[in-house]
Each structure stands twice: as C-alpha cells, then as structure tokens.
C-alpha cells in the first residue's frame, strides 16, 4: 500500500513513519509533504497513492485546500492536534480523524478500515457499475490515449480521455508476435 503523508512538523512525520513501519513494513511511504503547494504539485504531476494521512495545518494553510486536488477515491485519515476541524474533514473522503499523539492501535484500525472500504469500492461497486458494459474493438480502433482526472470543488471526479494523434503501426499479427518475443 502506498501512503502519502502530509505533515509539516519533522518530529511528527518521523514518528508517523515509525508507526507505519511497525504496523506493516511493506507500506511505501511518500512524503512527508509540508505544504499545500507541494501537495498540489504532487497530484498535478499525475502521481497517486492508496491512502493519505493528513495533518490539518500545513506550513502555508489548511490541508483541505490541497486535498481538493486529490482524486475523490483516495481515502484520507486526518492526523492532527486540532479537534475543531472534524466536521469539515468528513466533507472529504475521510475515514478517520485521529488526534495527536497518535495511538498505534487506532492508526492501524483506521488504515484497515480505509483499506477494506477501498477494496469494496473498487471491486464490488465498479463491478456493478461496469459489469454489464462490454465493448468490442477492431484492431483499427485502437489508438494511444491520454487519461487524466479532475476533481471539482464539489468532490466529483471526472475522467477525461484524449485520443493522441499518433496511431499504432499497422503491423501484421506476425510482426506483433515478433515484437513480444524480442
């Protein structure tokens, strides 16, 4: 699981990374990102993650401003010393709101809850949504495409598909097979 940390205090970031390593050494930790600017750049660059652990206050403002750029499907666990932002936090894809100092068991339970909910979302809900949709393409229909998502201020995610100008080479099946064996 890839986990992005938004935290502006180095001591808290190091402790959070240590807790994550104690929970599961296979976690891949990105960050910590300390500002709204860094976080927006992370998402605008096309990078993604499976989970966000976000402090509320970053060096240049509240993390809510940066999280508007995160895909709406990424679960967020807020890790903060401020309890007054809890209601605002749940307007995002928040799975938990943990107060500092963080408790290892609470963090692990929150991660498990987010991981299970994410699995259900991607497996079951998408199967229901796209399960009966089928599409048949001929080889001439295949074109390289660029994909990007955009999250609106109302936390709706839109998928944009752009067909690139370059078409795949018109090779025979033998040429394609030779390409795969080289």
Helices and strands as residue ranges (DSSP letters): E 2-6, H 10-23, E 28-33, H 36-44, E 51-54, E 57-58, E 61-62, H 63-67, E 75-80, G 83-85, H 86-89, E 94-99, H 104-120, I 121-125, H 126-130, G 139-141, E 143-151, E 157-167, H 173-181
